[in-house]
Amino acid sequence: MSTIRIAVPPPQRADYDVVIETGILGRVAEMVTRVAPAYRYAVIADRSVAAHWAAPLLSSFREGGARVDLFEVEPGEEHKTRETWAALTDAMLEAGIGRDGAVIGLGGGVATDLAGFVAATFMRGLPLVQVPTSLLAMVDASVGGKTGVDTPAGKNLVGTFHQPRLVVIDPEVIRTLPEQELRNGLAEAVKHGAITDAGYLHWIEEEAEAILARDPDALALLIRRSIEIKARYVAEDPLEAGPRKALNFGHTVGHALEAIGAYRLPHGHAVAIGMIAESAAGEAAGVTEQGTTDVLREVLDRLGLPVAAPEPADPAAIVALMRRDKKARGGAVHATLLERIGRVARRKDGGWTHVLDADLTARGLEAVKP
């Protein structure tokens, strides 16, 4: 068993563990009932994940005498909506879940984001445990306390911070993960290397073949290192007021690409393309070291991730969407840019983001033109 402690400073004061162990899914209940004791547990899972992995998790609770209910949602980003949140909360109310309940998120980023938002808002807040089953959720979505849903205006525009009591990761579940979902998670791992650890990014490129072949040792190292990097940012800045903004690299353009395509573009693909566009914009602005975009393009290409948009993007439409993004300030688009591989560029005043105007956005989009 490998355990990473996530330190969450005031005002939340909500430290918790991320436990990583192959085959642990059938023993989740003994850990959950210790850190989040409850009269009843509501497991929120997407339907496809539930078909593979709900049974051992539910059995672990029932064998211990705990009451547990399964609430399924349809898979896919297009279902991470206020309507799904409303349907889940209504179903939990009808089932009789009360303030003495707790929520468990089982699945990828959509399920863990939804479960977190339900836990944060149901009965004014219930304890939350995350059991991510996709690589993206393991290395990113389930850690850090961000919860929320998408709207037609943009991604994750309605949500809150609600830290889990525990995150349980069983790398065994990755064997049933569709190839596209595996690569989605790798985009976030590349981001972690790009913003913090050039050596880690180099290791990902070198071990690409083993990672894509789902070598257990390679995946275990990747999951652990990415969580360590994210844990550092969460500990420094739990509410994303400063350094944690580094984790948004690739997401400003990426979220706009997702929204403009009605969320048909997978999140990891959008982030991969967004990293290329934002790196190219940074080079054009003189903020990012020349050649950085080429390095990122080579790594992403080696992992089978896209480095060009699926169709030409209208810069004006992308800018309009980015202005609605929660990272926008005063009507201006703000994005995380790199200084070089392994280091985020700071503004002269110490700020963590840079204004991405229409011209720089167009230069970035030119770099990802199909």
C-alpha positions in Angstrom: 0.0 0.0 0.0 1.2 3.5 -0.9 -0.2 6.5 1.0 0.1 10.2 0.1 -1.1 12.7 2.6 -2.9 15.8 1.2 -2.4 18.7 3.5 -5.2 21.2 3.3 -4.4 24.4 5.3 -6.9 26.9 6.7 -9.6 27.9 6.1 -10.6 24.4 5.2 -8.3 22.3 7.6 -9.2 19.1 5.8 -6.2 16.9 5.5 -6.8 13.5 4.0 -5.0 10.5 2.5 -4.8 9.1 -1.0 -4.4 5.4 -0.7 -3.0 3.5 -3.7 -3.1 -0.3 -3.7 -3.8 -3.0 -6.4 -6.9 -5.0 -5.4 -8.1 -2.7 -2.7 -11.6 -2.1 -4.1 -13.1 -5.0 -2.2 -11.8 -3.5 1.1 -12.9 0.1 0.7 -15.6 -0.1 3.3 -13.2 -0.7 6.2 -11.4 2.5 5.4 -14.5 4.6 4.6 -16.4 3.7 7.7 -13.4 4.8 9.8 -12.8 8.2 8.2 -16.4 8.9 7.2 -18.8 7.1 9.5 -22.4 7.3 8.3 -25.8 5.7 8.7 -26.1 5.3 5.0 -23.8 5.6 2.0 -24.7 6.9 -1.4 -22.5 5.6 -4.2 -22.6 7.8 -7.3 -21.2 6.0 -10.3 -21.5 6.2 -14.1 -23.4 3.3 -15.6 -20.4 1.8 -17.5 -18.1 1.9 -14.5 -20.8 0.5 -12.3 -21.2 -2.5 -14.6 -17.5 -3.4 -14.0 -16.7 -2.3 -10.4 -19.7 -1.4 -8.3 -20.3 -5.0 -7.1 -17.1 -5.5 -5.1 -17.4 -2.0 -3.6 -21.0 -2.5 -2.6 -20.3 -5.9 -1.2 -17.5 -4.6 1.0 -20.1 -2.3 2.7 -22.9 -4.9 2.9 -20.7 -7.6 4.3 -19.7 -5.2 7.1 -23.4 -4.4 7.9 -23.4 -0.9 6.4 -26.3 0.4 4.4 -25.4 1.5 0.9 -27.3 2.6 -2.2 -26.1 2.9 -5.8 -27.1 5.9 -7.9 -26.1 5.7 -11.5 -25.6 8.4 -14.1 -25.0 8.3 -17.8 -21.3 8.4 -18.8 -19.8 11.3 -20.7 -19.1 15.0 -20.1 -22.4 16.0 -21.7 -24.1 14.5 -18.7 -22.1 16.6 -16.1 -24.9 19.1 -15.8 -27.2 20.8 -13.4 -30.0 18.6 -14.6 -28.0 15.4 -13.6 -27.2 17.0 -10.2 -30.9 17.7 -9.7 -31.9 14.2 -10.6 -29.3 12.7 -8.3 -30.3 14.8 -5.3 -34.0 14.1 -5.9 -33.2 10.4 -6.1 -31.3 10.6 -2.8 -34.1 12.4 -1.1 -36.6 9.9 -2.3 -34.4 7.1 -1.0 -34.3 8.7 2.4 -30.6 9.7 2.6 -30.3 12.2 5.4 -27.7 14.4 7.1 -26.2 11.3 8.6 -25.3 10.0 5.2 -22.1 10.1 3.2 -21.3 10.2 -0.6 -18.9 8.0 -2.5 -17.9 8.9 -6.0 -17.0 5.9 -8.2 -15.8 6.5 -11.7 -14.0 9.0 -13.9 -13.8 12.8 -13.7 -17.5 13.2 -14.5 -18.7 10.9 -11.7 -16.2 12.3 -9.2 -17.0 15.9 -10.0 -20.7 15.2 -9.8 -20.4 13.2 -6.6 -18.4 16.0 -5.0 -20.9 18.6 -6.0 -23.8 16.5 -4.6 -21.8 16.0 -1.4 -21.1 19.7 -1.1 -24.7 20.7 -1.5 -27.0 17.9 -0.3 -28.3 18.7 3.2 -25.8 21.6 3.2 -22.9 19.2 3.0 -22.1 15.5 3.5 -18.7 13.7 3.9 -17.2 12.6 0.6 -14.9 9.8 -0.4 -13.6 9.5 -4.0 -12.8 6.1 -5.7 -11.5 7.1 -9.1 -11.5 4.5 -11.9 -10.0 6.5 -14.8 -6.4 7.6 -15.0 -7.6 11.2 -15.4 -9.6 11.1 -12.2 -6.8 9.3 -10.4 -4.1 11.9 -11.2 -6.3 15.0 -11.3 -10.1 15.2 -10.8 -10.4 13.2 -7.5 -7.7 15.1 -5.7 -7.9 18.7 -4.6 -11.6 19.3 -3.7 -12.8 20.9 -6.9 -16.4 19.9 -7.7 -19.0 21.2 -10.2 -21.0 20.9 -13.3 -20.8 22.3 -16.8 -23.2 24.8 -18.4 -23.9 25.8 -22.0 -21.7 28.8 -21.4 -18.7 26.8 -20.3 -17.1 24.0 -18.3 -17.2 23.8 -14.5 -18.9 27.2 -14.1 -21.1 26.1 -11.3 -19.4 24.4 -8.4 -17.6 24.7 -5.1 -14.6 23.4 -3.2 -15.4 20.3 -1.1 -12.5 18.3 0.1 -12.9 14.5 0.3 -12.2 12.6 3.6 -10.3 9.9 1.6 -9.3 9.0 -1.9 -8.9 5.3 -2.7 -7.1 4.3 -5.9 -7.0 0.7 -7.2 -4.7 0.6 -10.3 -6.3 -2.8 -11.2 -9.3 -1.0 -12.6 -7.2 0.6 -15.4 -7.2 -2.7 -17.2 -10.8 -2.2 -18.3 -10.3 1.5 -19.2 -10.9 2.3 -22.9 -7.8 3.4 -24.8 -9.1 6.9 -25.2 -9.7 7.3 -21.5 -6.1 6.1 -20.7 -4.7 8.8 -23.0 -7.0 11.4 -21.5 -5.3 10.9 -18.1 -1.9 11.0 -19.7 -2.5 14.6 -20.9 -2.9 15.7 -17.2 0.3 13.8 -16.3 2.2 15.7 -19.1 0.8 18.9 -17.7 2.2 18.1 -14.3 5.7 17.6 -15.8 5.4 20.7 -17.9 4.6 23.0 -15.0 6.8 21.4 -12.3 9.2 18.7 -13.2 11.1 18.5 -16.5 12.6 15.1 -15.3 9.2 13.6 -14.9 8.1 14.8 -18.3 11.2 13.2 -19.8 10.5 10.0 -17.9 6.9 9.9 -19.4 8.3 10.3 -22.9 10.9 7.5 -22.3 8.4 5.2 -20.7 5.6 5.9 -23.2 5.6 2.4 -24.6 5.3 0.8 -21.2 2.7 3.2 -20.0 0.5 2.7 -23.0 0.9 -1.1 -22.6 -0.4 -0.6 -19.0 2.7 -1.9 -17.3 1.6 -2.0 -13.6 5.0 -0.6 -12.3 5.0 2.3 -14.9 1.4 3.2 -14.1 2.0 3.1 -10.4 5.0 5.4 -10.7 3.0 7.8 -12.9 0.0 7.9 -10.6 2.1 8.5 -7.5 4.3 11.2 -9.0 1.3 13.2 -10.5 -0.5 13.0 -7.2 2.6 14.2 -5.4 2.8 17.2 -7.7 -0.9 18.1 -7.4 -0.7 17.6 -3.6 2.0 20.3 -3.4 -0.2 22.8 -5.1 -3.3 22.0 -3.0 -1.3 22.3 0.2 0.1 25.7 -0.9 -3.2 27.1 -2.2 -6.4 25.0 -1.5 -8.8 27.6 -3.0 -6.7 28.5 -6.1 -5.9 32.0 -5.2 -2.3 31.8 -6.3 0.2 29.0 -7.1 -2.5 26.4 -7.7 -3.4 28.3 -10.9 -0.4 26.6 -12.4 -2.5 23.5 -12.7 -4.7 25.3 -15.3 -2.0 25.2 -17.9 -3.7 24.1 -21.2 -7.1 24.5 -19.7 -8.0 28.0 -20.7 -7.9 27.2 -24.4 -8.8 23.6 -23.7 -12.1 24.4 -21.9 -13.1 26.7 -24.8 -12.4 24.0 -27.3 -14.6 21.6 -25.3 -17.4 24.1 -25.1 -17.3 25.1 -28.7 -17.6 21.4 -29.7 -20.5 20.8 -27.3 -18.2 18.6 -25.2 -17.7 16.0 -27.9 -13.9 16.6 -27.7 -12.6 14.5 -24.8 -11.1 16.5 -21.9 -7.6 15.1 -22.2 -7.5 15.8 -25.9 -8.7 19.3 -25.3 -6.0 19.9 -22.7 -3.3 18.4 -24.9 -4.3 20.8 -27.7 -4.7 23.7 -25.2 -1.1 23.1 -23.9 0.3 23.4 -27.4 -1.8 26.6 -28.1 -0.9 28.2 -24.8 2.8 27.3 -25.1 2.8 28.8 -28.6 1.1 31.9 -27.4 3.7 32.2 -24.6 6.5 31.9 -27.1 4.9 34.6 -29.3 4.6 36.9 -26.2 8.3 36.4 -25.3 7.3 34.8 -22.0 8.0 31.1 -22.9 11.4 29.8 -23.9 11.6 29.2 -27.6 11.3 25.5 -28.5 9.1 24.6 -25.6 6.1 24.0 -27.8 8.2 21.5 -29.9 9.1 19.6 -26.8 5.5 19.3 -25.7 4.4 18.4 -29.2 6.9 15.5 -29.3 5.8 14.1 -25.9 2.1 14.3 -26.7 2.6 12.8 -30.1 4.5 9.9 -28.6 1.5 9.2 -26.3 -0.9 9.3 -29.1 -2.5 12.5 -28.0 -3.7 15.2 -30.5 -1.5 18.2 -31.1 -4.0 19.9 -33.5 -7.6 20.9 -33.2 -10.1 18.5 -34.9 -11.4 21.5 -37.0 -10.3 25.1 -37.5 -11.2 27.2 -34.5 -12.5 30.8 -34.9 -10.3 32.9 -32.6 -13.1 35.4 -31.9 -15.4 32.6 -30.8 -12.7 31.1 -28.6 -11.9 34.4 -27.0 -15.6 35.0 -26.3 -15.8 31.6 -24.5 -12.6 32.2 -22.6 -14.0 35.5 -21.3 -16.8 33.5 -19.7 -14.3 31.2 -18.0 -14.0 31.3 -14.3 -10.3 32.3 -14.7 -11.2 35.5 -16.5 -10.8 38.8 -14.6 -12.2 42.2 -15.4 -13.3 40.9 -18.8 -9.8 39.9 -19.7 -8.7 36.3 -20.5 -6.0 35.1 -18.1 -4.0 31.9 -18.8 -1.1 30.0 -17.2 2.0 30.2 -19.3 5.3 28.4 -19.1 8.7 30.0 -18.6 10.2 26.8 -19.7 9.6 23.0 -19.3 9.2 22.4 -15.6 8.6 26.0 -14.6 5.5 28.3 -14.8 6.1 31.9 -15.9 5.3 34.6 -13.2 4.3 38.1 -14.0 6.6 40.9 -12.8 4.1 41.7 -10.0 4.3 38.0 -8.9 1.0 37.0 -10.4 0.6 33.4 -11.7 -1.3 34.2 -14.9 -0.9 36.3 -18.0 -3.4 38.2 -20.1 -4.1 36.2 -23.3 -5.4 38.9 -25.8 -7.0 38.2 -29.2 -3.7 38.4 -31.1 -1.9 36.0 -28.8 -4.9 33.7 -28.9 -4.9 33.7 -32.7 -1.1 32.9 -32.6 -1.7 30.0 -30.3 -4.6 28.7 -32.4 -2.4 28.9 -35.5 -0.1 26.4 -33.8 -2.9 23.8 -33.5 -4.5 24.4 -36.9 -5.5 21.1 -38.4 
